[in-house]
Amino acid sequence: MEETSPAPTGLDWARMVDELNRLLRLKTTVIGMKLYERAADMEGVPGLRRPKAVHTTDQIVGMAARLGWTVGITADDLVGAQCRAVIGLGPQDDAWRSGKDYVGVWHATEADARARQAALTCVPAGRHEAMAVSPLASGRLDPPDICLIYATPGQMIILINGLQWKNYRRFDWSVVGETACADSWGRALATGEPSLSLPCFAERRYGGVPDEEMLMALPPRYLPAAIEGMKALSANGLRYPIAPYGIQNDVRAGMGVSYGGGRA
């Protein structure tokens, strides 16, 4: 069972998660992720579990999102250079940049593999010793660096619309393919910006991400604005679940409500 506690920072994590679940009907636990300069600081997180085996970062994230656990890791807990590099817990050296292990598996040539490695957005190496994930409602990572929200495409577009309700901006996101965690938590940690991804083969095979889910990673400061926006949209009838209107119906009545006119 996920424990809840007030957030000393002033953000009520449990309340925000309740509102996200109410507005989006999420099936998967909203979680936080936090990097630590010193492993000793990570060890002080309440209720922390430490791995007893070697894992991918996808599995560690899945333990929080699918099981409700609070888990902390260092580089030694991760299976290889790719998982370590994306979150800055391992080197991003020439051997890693070469991508040689992916030639003939994920890419046709050495040039292709190197280009993919160069496309990844990673946390700068050498600044952190540890990382922890935990259900956001627990308040144990107060505050987390980023929040991770798994959602269907329908849920995700409503979340994005909420982010765009006020202070509109166009979002441009990448699709690197394999190692899509660089599109989500890697990019959000490195840039501090909302980052959407299509979870890759490894995230689905090892992290338990189901076919229908996408992943949004974003710093927690964006959550109040997203919730405010989704509430405003909901009051206008623009909410999840999105009820099908019917492909053969006269569209003008529906368009008149949602788009302000809807003339033929």
Backbone as CSV, one residue per row, in Angstrom:
resi,resn,N_x,N_y,N_z,CA_x,CA_y,CA_z,C_x,C_y,C_z
1,MET,0.845,-1.192,0.000,0.000,0.000,0.000,0.878,1.238,0.000
2,GLU,0.490,2.245,-0.798,1.239,3.483,-0.837,0.916,4.339,0.374
3,GLU,1.958,4.813,1.030,1.761,5.694,2.173,1.713,7.138,1.690
4,THR,0.955,7.970,2.386,0.889,9.379,2.040,1.298,10.215,3.232
5,SER,1.844,11.372,2.939,2.240,12.295,4.001,2.257,13.691,3.429
6,PRO,2.076,14.727,4.250,2.114,16.091,3.748,3.473,16.411,3.148
7,ALA,3.509,17.269,2.177,4.763,17.661,1.535,5.316,18.903,2.204
8,PRO,6.475,18.805,2.902,7.031,19.962,3.590,7.357,21.131,2.673
9,THR,7.547,20.877,1.377,7.878,21.950,0.454,6.703,22.885,0.217
10,GLY,5.507,22.489,0.622,4.330,23.298,0.357,3.452,22.729,-0.732
11,LEU,3.980,21.763,-1.521,3.163,21.083,-2.508,2.566,19.836,-1.872
12,ASP,1.273,19.706,-1.957,0.584,18.564,-1.378,0.568,17.453,-2.428
13,TRP,1.558,16.565,-2.337,1.725,15.536,-3.357,0.507,14.630,-3.438
14,ALA,0.000,14.200,-2.294,-1.150,13.287,-2.297,-2.365,13.926,-2.954
15,ARG,-2.608,15.206,-2.653,-3.753,15.882,-3.254,-3.583,15.998,-4.765
16,MET,-2.376,16.341,-5.219,-2.160,16.475,-6.657,-2.341,15.141,-7.370
17,VAL,-1.859,14.065,-6.772,-2.045,12.750,-7.379,-3.528,12.391,-7.419
18,ASP,-4.258,12.686,-6.359,-5.699,12.433,-6.355,-6.384,13.188,-7.496
19,GLU,-5.979,14.429,-7.702,-6.599,15.221,-8.771,-6.218,14.695,-10.148
20,LEU,-4.969,14.287,-10.319,-4.567,13.686,-11.590,-5.371,12.420,-11.871
21,ASN,-5.531,11.595,-10.849,-6.299,10.365,-11.030,-7.760,10.653,-11.327
22,ARG,-8.315,11.658,-10.680,-9.718,12.012,-10.919,-9.906,12.567,-12.327
23,LEU,-8.986,13.420,-12.758,-9.124,14.072,-14.059,-8.788,13.148,-15.222
24,LEU,-7.858,12.211,-15.009,-7.376,11.376,-16.105,-7.709,9.894,-15.956
25,ARG,-8.187,9.485,-14.768,-8.506,8.078,-14.521,-7.302,7.185,-14.821
26,LEU,-6.155,7.554,-14.285,-4.920,6.829,-14.541,-4.972,5.433,-13.937
27,LYS,-4.345,4.485,-14.600,-4.269,3.115,-14.099,-2.951,2.839,-13.392
28,THR,-1.952,3.673,-13.645,-0.603,3.422,-13.148,-0.199,4.494,-12.155
29,THR,0.517,4.099,-11.114,0.931,5.007,-10.056,1.821,6.126,-10.587
30,VAL,1.470,7.361,-10.264,2.328,8.510,-10.595,3.523,8.485,-9.647
31,ILE,4.729,8.601,-10.182,5.917,8.475,-9.344,6.828,9.688,-9.497
32,GLY,7.762,9.798,-8.560,8.803,10.805,-8.628,10.158,10.144,-8.788
33,MET,11.115,10.896,-9.329,12.491,10.437,-9.483,13.417,11.543,-9.006
34,LYS,14.463,11.164,-8.283,15.388,12.159,-7.732,16.817,11.639,-7.817
35,LEU,17.721,12.499,-8.275,19.150,12.200,-8.298,19.808,12.759,-7.045
36,TYR,20.851,12.077,-6.591,21.566,12.486,-5.379,23.057,12.604,-5.672
37,GLU,23.644,13.708,-5.235,25.085,13.879,-5.397,25.847,12.870,-4.562
38,ARG,25.286,12.495,-3.418,25.928,11.527,-2.535,24.985,10.350,-2.285
39,ALA,25.510,9.151,-2.404,24.689,7.965,-2.155,24.164,7.939,-0.732
40,ALA,24.927,8.490,0.202,24.495,8.504,1.605,23.197,9.275,1.777
41,ASP,22.997,10.323,0.995,21.749,11.088,1.087,20.570,10.265,0.578
42,MET,20.788,9.510,-0.474,19.735,8.625,-0.981,19.371,7.566,0.049
43,GLU,20.357,7.070,0.760,20.111,6.022,1.752,19.195,6.499,2.878
44,GLY,19.081,7.816,3.049,18.241,8.356,4.105,16.777,8.507,3.748
45,VAL,16.397,8.138,2.535,14.987,8.245,2.124,14.146,7.254,2.942
46,PRO,13.048,7.695,3.545,12.209,6.789,4.345,11.673,5.625,3.509
47,GLY,11.679,4.434,4.111,11.099,3.268,3.456,11.845,2.788,2.234
48,LEU,13.120,3.166,2.104,13.887,2.846,0.893,14.181,1.349,0.788
49,ARG,13.989,0.815,-0.397,14.413,-0.541,-0.729,15.654,-0.453,-1.609
50,ARG,16.573,-1.360,-1.416,17.762,-1.455,-2.255,17.718,-2.768,-3.021
51,PRO,18.080,-2.763,-4.299,18.015,-3.991,-5.096,18.940,-5.073,-4.561
52,LYS,18.506,-6.310,-4.708,19.323,-7.466,-4.345,19.840,-8.173,-5.594
53,ALA,19.537,-7.616,-6.770,19.990,-8.184,-8.038,20.328,-7.031,-8.983
54,VAL,20.838,-7.375,-10.140,21.175,-6.366,-11.147,19.944,-6.113,-12.012
55,HIS,19.648,-4.840,-12.287,18.433,-4.472,-13.008,18.727,-3.434,-14.087
56,THR,17.736,-3.225,-14.946,17.718,-2.054,-15.813,17.046,-0.904,-15.070
57,THR,17.291,0.315,-15.515,16.573,1.446,-14.930,15.074,1.295,-15.150
58,ASP,14.685,0.703,-16.285,13.267,0.469,-16.568,12.627,-0.370,-15.472
59,GLN,13.331,-1.380,-15.002,12.798,-2.220,-13.927,12.660,-1.437,-12.624
60,ILE,13.659,-0.606,-12.316,13.607,0.188,-11.088,12.413,1.136,-11.126
61,VAL,12.217,1.802,-12.260,11.055,2.680,-12.431,9.769,1.872,-12.321
62,GLY,9.762,0.676,-12.911,8.575,-0.172,-12.847,8.230,-0.608,-11.432
63,MET,9.242,-0.797,-10.597,8.972,-1.182,-9.206,8.168,-0.101,-8.484
64,ALA,8.458,1.166,-8.796,7.702,2.261,-8.185,6.334,2.415,-8.841
65,ALA,6.288,2.392,-10.183,5.049,2.661,-10.905,4.072,1.494,-10.864
66,ARG,4.579,0.264,-10.832,3.706,-0.913,-10.896,3.470,-1.549,-9.529
67,LEU,4.439,-1.403,-8.624,4.338,-2.057,-7.314,4.172,-1.084,-6.158
68,GLY,4.401,0.210,-6.403,4.274,1.202,-5.339,5.451,1.231,-4.385
69,TRP,6.628,0.755,-4.810,7.798,0.716,-3.958,8.611,1.997,-4.043
70,THR,9.386,2.261,-3.006,10.396,3.304,-3.002,11.746,2.612,-3.119
71,VAL,12.474,2.879,-4.214,13.687,2.125,-4.527,14.827,3.089,-4.833
72,GLY,16.002,2.778,-4.306,17.188,3.581,-4.574,18.295,2.742,-5.176
73,ILE,19.064,3.350,-6.078,20.132,2.626,-6.762,21.389,3.474,-6.870
74,THR,22.503,2.789,-7.074,23.748,3.403,-7.522,24.107,2.741,-8.853
75,ALA,25.203,3.156,-9.451,25.607,2.598,-10.741,25.798,1.094,-10.678
76,ASP,26.253,0.594,-9.539,26.531,-0.840,-9.413,25.270,-1.690,-9.502
77,ASP,24.111,-1.111,-9.289,22.859,-1.857,-9.341,22.319,-1.995,-10.756
78,LEU,22.910,-1.272,-11.709,22.385,-1.250,-13.070,23.183,-2.168,-13.982
79,VAL,22.504,-2.683,-15.018,23.055,-3.760,-15.816,24.182,-3.324,-16.742
80,GLY,24.172,-2.105,-17.222,25.196,-1.738,-18.196,25.348,-0.256,-18.389
81,ALA,26.217,0.085,-19.329,26.598,1.475,-19.546,25.436,2.343,-19.997
82,GLN,24.498,1.783,-20.775,23.416,2.598,-21.321,22.507,3.128,-20.219
83,CYS,22.077,2.237,-19.317,21.214,2.664,-18.213,21.924,3.697,-17.337
84,ARG,23.192,3.480,-17.069,23.940,4.395,-16.216,24.116,5.753,-16.887
85,ALA,24.421,5.740,-18.182,24.736,6.989,-18.874,23.540,7.923,-18.951
86,VAL,22.340,7.387,-19.206,21.164,8.245,-19.408,20.874,9.079,-18.166
87,ILE,21.068,8.500,-16.973,20.795,9.252,-15.741,22.070,9.805,-15.101
88,GLY,23.166,9.783,-15.848,24.385,10.427,-15.382,25.156,9.671,-14.324
89,LEU,24.859,8.391,-14.132,25.566,7.599,-13.122,26.734,6.816,-13.712
90,GLY,26.980,7.001,-14.994,28.093,6.308,-15.638,28.706,7.178,-16.711
91,PRO,29.881,6.793,-17.197,30.596,7.617,-18.179,29.891,7.664,-19.528
92,GLN,30.054,8.782,-20.193,29.585,8.944,-21.575,30.834,9.140,-22.439
93,ASP,31.686,8.122,-22.415,33.007,8.197,-23.039,32.959,7.700,-24.480
94,ASP,34.137,7.590,-25.104,34.200,7.186,-26.505,33.637,5.790,-26.723
95,ALA,33.918,4.882,-25.791,33.403,3.524,-25.941,31.880,3.523,-25.922
96,TRP,31.290,4.312,-25.016,29.833,4.392,-24.954,29.270,5.073,-26.198
97,ARG,29.909,6.152,-26.620,29.401,6.897,-27.784,29.483,6.089,-29.069
98,SER,30.358,5.108,-29.120,30.499,4.315,-30.340,29.260,3.474,-30.632
99,GLY,28.552,3.055,-29.561,27.369,2.222,-29.759,27.675,0.878,-30.397
100,LYS,28.904,0.410,-30.287,29.334,-0.782,-31.022,28.524,-2.024,-30.668
101,ASP,28.034,-2.098,-29.439,27.268,-3.281,-29.040,25.918,-3.381,-29.750
102,TYR,25.481,-2.302,-30.387,24.173,-2.286,-31.029,24.238,-2.579,-32.521
103,VAL,25.462,-2.653,-33.063,25.620,-2.897,-34.499,25.185,-4.317,-34.826
104,GLY,24.316,-4.435,-35.818,23.806,-5.734,-36.206,22.666,-6.228,-35.346
105,VAL,22.330,-5.479,-34.284,21.200,-5.830,-33.411,20.097,-4.784,-33.561
106,TRP,20.437,-3.538,-33.233,19.484,-2.441,-33.369,19.760,-1.568,-34.584
107,HIS,20.989,-1.632,-35.117,21.356,-0.747,-36.227,22.219,-1.485,-37.238
108,ALA,22.112,-1.030,-38.479,22.778,-1.736,-39.570,24.286,-1.515,-39.573
109,THR,24.733,-0.315,-39.215,26.148,0.005,-39.333,26.654,0.701,-38.074
110,GLU,27.978,0.803,-37.968,28.578,1.529,-36.853,28.161,2.994,-36.874
111,ALA,28.040,3.553,-38.064,27.625,4.957,-38.174,26.214,5.155,-37.633
112,ASP,25.325,4.217,-37.919,23.957,4.302,-37.402,23.952,4.238,-35.883
113,ALA,24.709,3.315,-35.331,24.741,3.148,-33.872,25.326,4.383,-33.203
114,ARG,26.383,4.922,-33.777,26.989,6.128,-33.204,26.020,7.302,-33.283
115,ALA,25.284,7.423,-34.394,24.317,8.515,-34.544,23.212,8.406,-33.508
116,ARG,22.762,7.187,-33.213,21.723,7.005,-32.198,22.235,7.431,-30.833
117,GLN,23.450,7.024,-30.482,24.014,7.414,-29.203,24.117,8.929,-29.086
118,ALA,24.513,9.572,-30.156,24.650,11.023,-30.154,23.309,11.724,-30.000
119,ALA,22.216,11.038,-30.377,20.878,11.639,-30.314,20.281,11.607,-28.925
120,LEU,20.847,10.811,-28.016,20.269,10.646,-26.685,20.494,11.882,-25.824
121,THR,19.473,12.268,-25.062,19.601,13.350,-24.081,19.867,12.723,-22.727
122,CYS,21.047,13.014,-22.175,21.475,12.373,-20.936,21.830,13.419,-19.880
123,VAL,21.719,13.021,-18.627,22.188,13.854,-17.522,23.716,13.901,-17.576
124,PRO,24.332,15.062,-17.413,25.797,15.111,-17.424,26.400,14.138,-16.411
125,ALA,27.434,13.457,-16.831,28.059,12.443,-15.982,28.914,13.081,-14.895
126,GLY,29.087,12.340,-13.809,30.018,12.726,-12.761,29.470,13.635,-11.686
127,ARG,28.201,14.001,-11.758,27.612,14.919,-10.777,26.829,14.203,-9.680
128,HIS,26.437,12.962,-9.946,25.568,12.254,-9.007,26.070,10.838,-8.766
129,GLU,25.756,10.332,-7.579,26.142,8.979,-7.202,24.956,8.027,-7.105
130,ALA,23.741,8.556,-7.044,22.595,7.688,-6.773,21.315,8.290,-7.329
131,MET,20.286,7.429,-7.402,18.963,7.835,-7.876,17.918,7.061,-7.104
132,ALA,16.785,7.687,-6.845,15.675,7.008,-6.178,14.372,7.319,-6.893
133,VAL,13.454,6.360,-6.829,12.094,6.536,-7.344,11.115,6.151,-6.245
134,SER,9.948,6.779,-6.273,8.952,6.521,-5.244,7.593,7.020,-5.721
135,PRO,6.488,6.392,-5.285,5.173,6.959,-5.577,5.119,8.418,-5.135
136,LEU,4.649,9.289,-6.011,4.653,10.722,-5.716,3.832,11.036,-4.471
137,ALA,2.722,10.331,-4.282,1.832,10.614,-3.150,2.492,10.366,-1.808
138,SER,3.562,9.572,-1.769,4.221,9.268,-0.500,4.935,10.473,0.088
139,GLY,5.358,11.422,-0.756,6.108,12.574,-0.275,7.516,12.237,0.179
140,ARG,8.015,11.054,-0.142,9.321,10.642,0.357,10.486,11.306,-0.369
141,LEU,10.280,11.714,-1.601,11.319,12.417,-2.352,10.900,13.879,-2.425
142,ASP,11.086,14.594,-1.356,10.464,15.911,-1.244,11.477,17.037,-1.418
143,PRO,11.527,17.652,-2.609,10.729,17.329,-3.797,11.495,16.398,-4.720
144,PRO,10.806,15.659,-5.582,11.507,14.910,-6.625,12.032,15.873,-7.682
145,ASP,13.008,15.428,-8.444,13.482,16.245,-9.574,12.452,16.265,-10.689
146,ILE,11.863,15.105,-10.942,10.832,14.992,-11.984,9.742,14.043,-11.518
147,CYS,8.582,14.151,-12.169,7.467,13.234,-11.959,7.269,12.441,-13.245
148,LEU,6.859,11.188,-13.118,6.616,10.330,-14.268,5.154,9.918,-14.273
149,ILE,4.480,10.189,-15.392,3.063,9.882,-15.546,2.900,8.970,-16.757
150,TYR,2.466,7.736,-16.505,2.147,6.806,-17.584,0.668,6.953,-17.918
151,ALA,0.353,7.064,-19.208,-1.034,7.308,-19.610,-1.251,6.837,-21.036
152,THR,-2.509,6.576,-21.360,-2.877,6.248,-22.731,-2.791,7.507,-23.590
153,PRO,-2.778,7.373,-24.923,-2.756,8.569,-25.766,-3.913,9.523,-25.485
154,GLY,-5.112,8.988,-25.224,-6.250,9.858,-24.923,-6.049,10.635,-23.642
155,GLN,-5.569,9.966,-22.609,-5.270,10.657,-21.354,-4.142,11.668,-21.540
156,MET,-3.149,11.286,-22.326,-1.973,12.138,-22.485,-2.302,13.443,-23.197
157,ILE,-3.182,13.398,-24.194,-3.482,14.654,-24.898,-4.262,15.604,-23.994
158,ILE,-5.086,15.093,-23.104,-5.772,15.965,-22.153,-4.764,16.586,-21.185
159,LEU,-3.792,15.800,-20.724,-2.729,16.343,-19.869,-1.956,17.439,-20.592
160,ILE,-1.631,17.203,-21.850,-0.903,18.213,-22.637,-1.768,19.451,-22.838
161,ASN,-3.047,19.254,-23.153,-3.957,20.395,-23.286,-4.010,21.208,-22.007
162,GLY,-3.979,20.509,-20.842,-3.955,21.217,-19.566,-2.713,22.066,-19.403
163,LEU,-1.562,21.541,-19.827,-0.322,22.313,-19.771,-0.376,23.535,-20.688
164,GLN,-1.174,23.447,-21.740,-1.253,24.539,-22.723,-2.413,25.503,-22.473
165,TRP,-3.198,25.285,-21.417,-4.340,26.154,-21.124,-3.905,27.589,-20.896
166,LYS,-2.860,27.781,-20.156,-2.364,29.110,-19.824,-0.880,29.175,-20.188
167,ASN,-0.451,30.346,-20.644,0.948,30.507,-21.083,1.287,29.480,-22.163
168,TYR,0.467,29.471,-23.208,0.574,28.466,-24.262,1.977,28.397,-24.847
169,ARG,2.386,27.170,-25.134,3.610,26.926,-25.884,3.420,25.682,-26.718
170,ARG,4.104,25.625,-27.855,4.134,24.402,-28.652,5.219,23.495,-28.084
171,PHE,4.893,22.229,-27.928,5.872,21.262,-27.451,6.469,20.511,-28.642
172,ASP,7.765,20.385,-28.650,8.470,19.599,-29.658,9.246,18.499,-28.942
173,TRP,8.919,17.255,-29.256,9.554,16.132,-28.581,10.231,15.219,-29.590
174,SER,11.180,14.452,-29.103,11.964,13.588,-29.968,11.539,12.139,-29.833
175,VAL,11.927,11.348,-30.814,11.752,9.902,-30.762,13.083,9.287,-31.176
176,VAL,13.872,8.897,-30.200,15.180,8.321,-30.520,15.079,6.856,-30.871
177,GLY,13.926,6.224,-30.583,13.770,4.800,-30.841,14.163,4.006,-29.618
178,GLU,15.090,3.070,-29.764,15.581,2.326,-28.612,16.301,3.289,-27.658
179,THR,16.210,2.996,-26.375,16.663,3.886,-25.295,15.764,5.116,-25.215
180,ALA,14.447,4.890,-25.334,13.489,5.999,-25.282,13.435,6.655,-23.915
181,CYS,14.041,6.039,-22.888,14.113,6.717,-21.593,14.888,8.024,-21.690
182,ALA,15.723,8.158,-22.734,16.416,9.432,-22.970,15.450,10.508,-23.443
183,ASP,14.314,10.088,-24.033,13.272,11.034,-24.431,12.415,11.474,-23.257
184,SER,12.362,10.656,-22.206,11.491,10.946,-21.065,12.315,11.404,-19.876
185,TRP,12.735,10.472,-19.004,13.418,10.933,-17.793,14.802,11.507,-18.079
186,GLY,15.500,11.032,-19.107,16.787,11.636,-19.431,16.651,13.093,-19.820
187,ARG,15.708,13.367,-20.728,15.521,14.737,-21.209,14.968,15.644,-20.118
188,ALA,13.999,15.144,-19.356,13.399,15.980,-18.312,14.417,16.316,-17.222
189,LEU,15.240,15.345,-16.831,16.271,15.609,-15.828,17.323,16.581,-16.353
190,ALA,17.687,16.433,-17.609,18.760,17.250,-18.180,18.317,18.669,-18.506
191,THR,17.049,18.837,-18.921,16.588,20.144,-19.404,15.616,20.840,-18.469
192,GLY,14.963,20.083,-17.553,13.946,20.675,-16.701,12.653,20.986,-17.425
193,GLU,12.421,20.331,-18.572,11.234,20.585,-19.379,10.356,19.341,-19.461
194,PRO,9.035,19.523,-19.656,8.168,18.367,-19.893,8.659,17.576,-21.092
195,SER,8.666,16.260,-20.963,9.252,15.408,-21.998,8.395,14.170,-22.195
196,LEU,7.878,14.006,-23.406,6.992,12.897,-23.739,7.761,11.826,-24.497
197,SER,7.450,10.557,-24.238,8.113,9.484,-24.977,7.149,8.375,-25.319
198,LEU,7.525,7.621,-26.366,6.916,6.338,-26.685,7.835,5.289,-26.071
199,PRO,7.448,4.681,-24.948,8.347,3.721,-24.299,8.813,2.643,-25.276
200,CYS,10.093,2.304,-25.163,10.733,1.441,-26.147,10.596,-0.032,-25.769
201,PHE,11.232,-0.892,-26.554,11.209,-2.340,-26.346,11.640,-2.690,-24.926
202,ALA,12.753,-2.122,-24.468,13.271,-2.466,-23.147,12.330,-2.031,-22.032
203,GLU,11.723,-0.840,-22.181,10.795,-0.372,-21.152,9.584,-1.292,-21.051
204,ARG,9.148,-1.819,-22.181,7.976,-2.688,-22.182,8.355,-4.113,-21.753
205,ARG,9.497,-4.601,-22.217,9.913,-5.962,-21.877,10.373,-6.076,-20.427
206,TYR,11.155,-5.105,-19.959,11.736,-5.203,-18.627,11.037,-4.315,-17.596
207,GLY,10.462,-3.202,-18.043,9.810,-2.285,-17.118,8.329,-2.502,-16.946
208,GLY,7.757,-3.435,-17.717,6.344,-3.763,-17.560,5.383,-2.744,-18.124
209,VAL,5.847,-1.858,-19.010,4.956,-0.841,-19.588,4.036,-1.507,-20.609
210,PRO,2.711,-1.421,-20.444,1.791,-2.074,-21.378,1.742,-1.359,-22.725
211,ASP,1.210,-2.055,-23.712,1.178,-1.544,-25.081,0.580,-0.152,-25.193
212,GLU,-0.477,0.105,-24.414,-1.261,1.317,-24.633,-0.700,2.554,-23.945
213,GLU,0.370,2.426,-23.162,0.831,3.569,-22.373,1.977,4.333,-23.026
214,MET,1.910,5.649,-22.874,2.989,6.564,-23.173,3.524,7.089,-21.840
215,LEU,4.611,7.844,-21.879,5.203,8.351,-20.640,5.508,9.835,-20.754
216,MET,5.020,10.595,-19.779,5.366,12.012,-19.641,6.245,12.165,-18.408
217,ALA,7.417,12.762,-18.591,8.292,13.111,-17.476,8.351,14.630,-17.400
218,LEU,8.137,15.178,-16.218,8.129,16.638,-16.083,8.476,17.034,-14.657
219,PRO,9.149,18.174,-14.494,9.425,18.667,-13.146,8.122,18.966,-12.412
220,PRO,8.100,18.796,-11.094,6.840,18.942,-10.346,6.226,20.335,-10.423
221,ARG,7.017,21.356,-10.750,6.448,22.704,-10.816,5.392,22.825,-11.904
222,TYR,5.371,21.898,-12.864,4.375,21.945,-13.930,3.037,21.341,-13.521
223,LEU,3.014,20.545,-12.464,1.780,19.838,-12.120,0.628,20.762,-11.731
224,PRO,0.845,21.784,-10.858,-0.297,22.648,-10.525,-0.911,23.316,-11.745
225,ALA,-0.078,23.761,-12.687,-0.605,24.404,-13.891,-1.364,23.411,-14.751
226,ALA,-0.845,22.191,-14.872,-1.533,21.176,-15.669,-2.886,20.835,-15.066
227,ILE,-2.933,20.709,-13.750,-4.200,20.397,-13.069,-5.188,21.551,-13.218
228,GLU,-4.709,22.777,-13.021,-5.581,23.947,-13.211,-6.150,23.966,-14.628
229,GLY,-5.292,23.694,-15.609,-5.749,23.705,-16.993,-6.758,22.621,-17.277
230,MET,-6.519,21.418,-16.764,-7.459,20.326,-17.010,-8.798,20.571,-16.336
231,LYS,-8.789,21.210,-15.172,-10.054,21.563,-14.519,-10.835,22.569,-15.361
232,ALA,-10.155,23.554,-15.903,-10.814,24.552,-16.740,-11.379,23.903,-17.999
233,LEU,-10.612,23.027,-18.619,-11.087,22.329,-19.808,-12.292,21.444,-19.486
234,SER,-12.226,20.766,-18.337,-13.333,19.904,-17.932,-14.614,20.693,-17.769
235,ALA,-14.500,21.897,-17.205,-15.686,22.749,-17.031,-16.292,23.145,-18.372
236,ASN,-15.463,23.110,-19.424,-15.927,23.427,-20.775,-16.375,22.179,-21.536
237,GLY,-16.425,21.052,-20.841,-16.842,19.809,-21.492,-15.727,19.082,-22.202
238,LEU,-14.487,19.539,-22.037,-13.330,18.933,-22.701,-12.584,18.113,-21.662
239,ARG,-12.960,16.852,-21.531,-12.447,16.049,-20.431,-12.246,14.605,-20.858
240,TYR,-11.539,13.880,-20.003,-11.345,12.454,-20.204,-12.309,11.673,-19.310
241,PRO,-12.918,10.580,-19.834,-12.755,10.024,-21.173,-13.458,10.857,-22.237
242,ILE,-12.899,10.850,-23.415,-13.450,11.614,-24.529,-14.548,10.772,-25.181
243,ALA,-15.784,11.205,-25.038,-16.918,10.425,-25.544,-16.999,10.525,-27.063
244,PRO,-17.051,9.400,-27.782,-17.193,9.453,-29.243,-18.498,10.137,-29.650
245,TYR,-18.426,11.002,-30.629,-19.602,11.751,-31.071,-20.406,10.979,-32.107
246,GLY,-19.727,10.142,-32.870,-20.402,9.407,-33.941,-19.943,9.909,-35.293
247,ILE,-19.440,9.013,-36.125,-18.828,9.447,-37.383,-19.860,9.847,-38.436
248,GLN,-21.152,9.520,-38.228,-22.166,9.856,-39.228,-23.136,10.939,-38.762
249,ASN,-22.945,11.432,-37.541,-23.865,12.450,-37.035,-23.550,13.824,-37.612
250,ASP,-24.580,14.672,-37.660,-24.368,16.080,-38.024,-23.479,16.704,-36.949
251,VAL,-22.332,17.199,-37.350,-21.296,17.604,-36.395,-21.534,18.980,-35.792
252,ARG,-22.481,19.746,-36.351,-22.571,21.157,-35.963,-22.937,21.378,-34.506
253,ALA,-23.770,20.534,-33.928,-24.152,20.719,-32.540,-22.949,20.529,-31.615
254,GLY,-22.187,19.488,-31.859,-21.011,19.246,-31.029,-19.935,20.300,-31.239
255,MET,-19.684,20.670,-32.494,-18.667,21.669,-32.780,-19.033,23.026,-32.203
256,GLY,-20.329,23.300,-32.175,-20.768,24.592,-31.623,-20.436,24.731,-30.156
257,VAL,-20.418,23.613,-29.446,-20.082,23.648,-28.018,-18.564,23.684,-27.803
258,SER,-17.837,22.839,-28.535,-16.413,22.678,-28.281,-15.534,23.675,-29.025
259,TYR,-16.013,24.201,-30.148,-15.165,25.062,-30.969,-15.801,26.410,-31.291
260,GLY,-16.902,26.714,-30.664,-17.449,28.066,-30.761,-17.975,28.471,-32.105
261,GLY,-18.865,27.706,-32.681,-19.433,28.095,-33.955,-19.882,26.864,-34.726
262,GLY,-18.921,26.182,-35.325,-19.218,24.963,-36.024,-20.191,25.131,-37.177
263,ARG,-20.015,26.172,-37.960,-20.922,26.379,-39.098,-20.571,25.444,-40.244
264,ALA,-21.543,25.132,-41.042,-21.341,24.227,-42.178,-20.427,24.879,-43.197
